[in-house]
Amino acid sequence: MDAGADEIKRVHVIVEGHVQGVGFRYFTVEQARRLGLSGWVRNLPSGAVEAEAEGPREDLLTFLELLEEGPAGAYVRRVRPEWLPPIGGEAGFRVRIYD
């Protein structure tokens, strides 16, 4: 196992493709909660989905792989992750309304 596998990280991700109107946000919430991640997901006016998740690096890598697959009915063209320092203090994973 990689020595940094349990290191807490945060990832900001933009998912592009046919990802709105197919349950993608709720799929994202389900996967994040299953992995024990904290953060949020929301639709963007561009038609993409945006999310931020925080947790152990290995779990975040699994999360990104799941986002590349998406739910049935979705077509994921591209997943663009950006690694960030963790912020902590966030509990759970939720859907946000675009603000």
ROVEXKOL-451781 format. One record per residue: residue number from 0; x, y, z of N, C-alpha, C in turn. Coordinates in Angstrom, 3 decimals. Example, Ala and Ser with C-alpha at 12.3 -4.5 7.8 and 13.67 -1.06 7.14 Angstrom:
BEGIN
SITE   num     n.east    n.north       n.up    ca.east   ca.north      ca.up     c.east    c.north       c.up
SITE     0     13.190     -5.690      7.800     12.300     -4.500      7.800     13.200     -3.300      7.800
SITE     1     12.850     -2.250      7.080     13.670     -1.060      7.140     12.900      0.030      7.870
! end
This chain:
BEGIN
SITE   num     n.east    n.north       n.up    ca.east   ca.north      ca.up     c.east    c.north       c.up
SITE     0      0.841     -1.193      0.000      0.000      0.000      0.000      0.880      1.247      0.000
SITE     1      0.468      2.240     -0.735      1.165      3.508     -0.837      1.174      4.195      0.531
SITE     2      2.315      4.753      0.921      2.438      5.398      2.229      1.480      6.569      2.384
SITE     3      1.099      7.232      1.291      0.191      8.374      1.368     -1.265      8.021      1.145
SITE     4     -1.596      6.743      1.124     -2.948      6.308      0.788     -3.998      6.833      1.749
SITE     5     -3.655      6.932      3.046     -4.620      7.388      4.031     -4.591      8.896      4.238
SITE     6     -3.694      9.577      3.545     -3.596     11.022      3.685     -4.911     11.674      3.241
SITE     7     -5.421     12.610      4.049     -6.668     13.297      3.720     -6.384     14.353      2.657
SITE     8     -7.168     14.305      1.615     -7.053     15.234      0.492     -8.440     15.774      0.153
SITE     9     -8.473     16.738     -0.733     -9.722     17.275     -1.265     -9.557     17.359     -2.771
SITE    10    -10.621     17.018     -3.488    -10.570     17.114     -4.938    -11.785     17.898     -5.422
SITE    11    -11.515     18.844     -6.309    -12.568     19.588     -7.004    -12.640     18.983     -8.394
SITE    12    -13.836     18.673     -8.856    -13.953     17.976    -10.133    -15.089     18.555    -10.964
SITE    13    -14.844     18.656    -12.264    -15.858     19.020    -13.255    -16.052     17.787    -14.138
SITE    14    -17.313     17.370    -14.264    -17.648     16.210    -15.090    -18.438     16.724    -16.288
SITE    15    -17.930     16.450    -17.482    -18.561     16.921    -18.719    -19.132     15.756    -19.500
SITE    16    -20.157     16.029    -20.266    -20.825     15.025    -21.082    -22.327     15.158    -20.908
SITE    17    -23.039     14.065    -21.108    -24.488     14.045    -20.856    -24.657     13.615    -19.405
SITE    18    -24.590     14.610    -18.495    -24.555     14.317    -17.060    -25.638     15.045    -16.269
SITE    19    -26.528     15.748    -16.951    -27.661     16.368    -16.267    -28.936     15.709    -16.751
SITE    20    -29.905     15.570    -15.825    -31.176     14.940    -16.174    -31.110     13.422    -16.201
SITE    21    -30.031     12.847    -15.643    -29.861     11.394    -15.650    -29.578     10.849    -14.247
SITE    22    -29.791     11.680    -13.216    -29.546     11.247    -11.842    -28.085     11.278    -11.434
SITE    23    -27.265     12.046    -12.152    -25.832     12.046    -11.876    -25.513     12.602    -10.492
SITE    24    -26.184     13.689    -10.089    -25.901     14.252     -8.764    -26.215     13.253     -7.663
SITE    25    -27.338     12.556     -7.794    -27.728     11.616     -6.746    -26.833     10.376     -6.752
SITE    26    -26.376      9.976     -7.915    -25.379      8.914     -8.029    -24.099      9.341     -7.297
SITE    27    -23.694     10.593     -7.511    -22.489     11.122     -6.887    -22.620     11.122     -5.369
SITE    28    -23.769     11.581     -4.865    -24.014     11.586     -3.417    -23.937     10.163     -2.864
SITE    29    -24.583      9.228     -3.525    -24.599      7.837     -3.072    -23.186      7.256     -3.005
SITE    30    -22.393      7.487     -4.041    -21.035      6.944     -4.070    -20.158      7.598     -2.996
SITE    31    -20.280      8.915     -2.851    -19.482      9.631     -1.848    -19.836      9.160     -0.441
SITE    32    -21.115      9.018     -0.158    -21.532      8.562      1.169    -21.061      7.132      1.423
SITE    33    -21.138      6.280      0.409    -20.676      4.897      0.547    -19.187      4.850      0.888
SITE    34    -18.423      5.784      0.329    -16.982      5.849      0.580    -16.638      6.647      1.842
SITE    35    -17.631      7.272      2.466    -17.393      8.051      3.681    -16.764      9.405      3.432
SITE    36    -16.988      9.963      2.238    -16.427     11.260      1.880    -17.355     12.383      2.311
SITE    37    -16.797     13.557      2.524    -17.613     14.745      2.771    -17.504     15.648      1.549
SITE    38    -18.477     16.553      1.385    -18.433     17.492      0.274    -19.779     17.773     -0.320
SITE    39    -19.781     18.101     -1.609    -21.013     18.511     -2.283    -20.920     18.273     -3.785
SITE    40    -22.090     18.356     -4.438    -22.191     18.232     -5.892    -23.297     19.172     -6.361
SITE    41    -23.145     19.720     -7.559    -24.189     20.581     -8.129    -24.093     20.588     -9.647
SITE    42    -25.220     20.912    -10.286    -25.247     21.133    -11.733    -24.709     22.519    -12.024
SITE    43    -24.074     22.676    -13.164    -23.611     23.977    -13.632    -24.454     24.407    -14.831
SITE    44    -24.607     25.708    -15.038    -25.372     26.187    -16.189    -24.824     25.686    -17.527
SITE    45    -23.540     25.336    -17.577    -22.907     24.858    -18.813    -23.370     23.459    -19.208
SITE    46    -24.069     22.762    -18.297    -24.468     21.378    -18.555    -23.552     20.370    -17.893
SITE    47    -22.472     20.848    -17.291    -21.542     19.976    -16.566    -22.026     19.796    -15.126
SITE    48    -21.385     18.890    -14.418    -21.616     18.690    -12.992    -20.310     19.009    -12.283
SITE    49    -20.412     19.725    -11.168    -19.259     20.119    -10.374    -19.386     19.478     -8.996
SITE    50    -18.264     19.025     -8.453    -18.280     18.441     -7.113    -16.960     18.731     -6.410
SITE    51    -17.025     18.718     -5.082    -15.834     18.710     -4.253    -16.021     17.621     -3.225
SITE    52    -14.977     16.845     -3.014    -15.024     15.759     -2.044    -13.735     15.737     -1.248
SITE    53    -13.870     15.347      0.026    -12.719     15.277      0.905    -12.707     13.948      1.640
SITE    54    -11.517     13.367      1.766    -11.367     12.105      2.466    -10.011     11.506      2.153
SITE    55     -9.802     10.244      2.523     -8.531      9.588      2.211     -8.287      9.541      0.696
SITE    56     -7.047      9.764      0.331     -6.685      9.846     -1.098     -7.152      8.630     -1.886
SITE    57     -6.970      7.429     -1.348     -7.382      6.221     -2.067     -8.887      6.214     -2.323
SITE    58     -9.667      6.671     -1.345    -11.118      6.734     -1.522    -11.499      7.776     -2.568
SITE    59    -10.759      8.874     -2.617    -11.019      9.891     -3.635    -10.690      9.370     -5.030
SITE    60     -9.637      8.578     -5.149     -9.307      7.980     -6.449    -10.416      7.025     -6.892
SITE    61    -10.957      6.254     -5.970    -12.086      5.369     -6.281    -13.291      6.201     -6.700
SITE    62    -13.550      7.293     -5.981    -14.654      8.205     -6.290    -14.527      8.733     -7.723
SITE    63    -13.325      9.150     -8.110    -13.115      9.666     -9.468    -13.373      8.587    -10.517
SITE    64    -12.960      7.361    -10.232    -13.231      6.261    -11.166    -14.737      6.048    -11.322
SITE    65    -15.470      6.126    -10.222    -16.926      5.950    -10.276    -17.582      7.082    -11.072
SITE    66    -17.069      8.302    -10.926    -17.616      9.424    -11.691    -17.356      9.252    -13.181
SITE    67    -16.263      8.631    -13.539    -15.965      8.375    -14.954    -16.989      7.421    -15.558
SITE    68    -17.532      6.505    -14.751    -18.569      5.571    -15.215    -19.934      6.239    -15.213
SITE    69    -20.282      6.876    -14.090    -21.581      7.530    -13.949    -22.718      6.531    -13.867
SITE    70    -23.931      7.041    -13.675    -25.104      6.171    -13.604    -25.562      5.754    -15.000
SITE    71    -26.460      4.782    -15.044    -27.066      4.382    -16.325    -27.726      5.607    -16.936
SITE    72    -27.577      5.783    -18.221    -28.176      6.929    -18.914    -27.231      8.102    -19.071
SITE    73    -26.146      8.110    -18.311    -25.168      9.192    -18.431    -24.115      8.815    -19.465
SITE    74    -23.552      9.838    -20.085    -22.389      9.646    -20.947    -21.342     10.641    -20.464
SITE    75    -20.289     10.136    -19.870    -19.229     10.983    -19.339    -18.154     11.127    -20.403
SITE    76    -17.969     12.356    -20.841    -16.949     12.639    -21.851    -15.604     12.923    -21.200
SITE    77    -15.639     13.657    -20.064    -14.379     14.040    -19.431    -14.593     14.332    -17.949
SITE    78    -13.637     13.904    -17.142    -13.608     14.217    -15.714    -12.331     15.009    -15.474
SITE    79    -12.478     16.229    -14.964    -11.323     17.110    -14.752    -11.114     17.347    -13.252
SITE    80    -10.242     16.568    -12.618     -9.987     16.767    -11.192     -8.894     17.804    -10.939
SITE    81     -9.038     18.503     -9.839     -8.010     19.435     -9.354     -7.831     19.138     -7.868
SITE    82     -6.630     18.755     -7.476     -6.356     18.400     -6.085     -6.122     19.658     -5.268
SITE    83     -6.764     19.692     -4.100     -6.712     20.850     -3.214     -6.321     20.406     -1.808
SITE    84     -5.869     21.344     -0.974     -5.632     20.980      0.417     -6.980     20.766      1.119
SITE    85     -7.044     19.862      2.075     -8.293     19.626      2.782     -8.684     20.844      3.611
SITE    86     -9.998     21.022      3.808    -10.471     22.133      4.637    -11.053     21.648      5.953
SITE    87    -11.491     20.384      6.015    -12.031     19.827      7.256    -13.298     20.518      7.714
SITE    88    -13.883     19.986      8.754    -15.056     20.599      9.358    -16.356     20.401      8.615
SITE    89    -16.340     19.695      7.519    -17.547     19.463      6.729    -18.081     18.073      7.066
SITE    90    -19.374     17.984      7.293    -19.973     16.685      7.623    -20.908     16.260      6.504
SITE    91    -20.773     15.035      6.036    -21.674     14.492      5.032    -21.391     14.980      3.627
SITE    92    -22.209     14.518      2.731    -22.090     14.869      1.312    -23.477     15.227      0.818
SITE    93    -23.621     16.365      0.146    -24.951     16.854     -0.197    -25.007     17.457     -1.598
SITE    94    -26.214     17.607     -2.091    -26.471     18.306     -3.351    -26.597     19.792     -3.013
SITE    95    -25.904     20.606     -3.776    -26.008     22.067     -3.647    -26.743     22.608     -4.862
SITE    96    -27.427     23.691     -4.649    -28.049     24.438     -5.748    -27.000     25.423     -6.241
SITE    97    -26.935     25.632     -7.551    -25.951     26.555     -8.098    -26.149     27.934     -7.503
SITE    98    -25.063     28.527     -6.993    -25.164     29.870     -6.412    -24.090     30.780     -6.952
! end
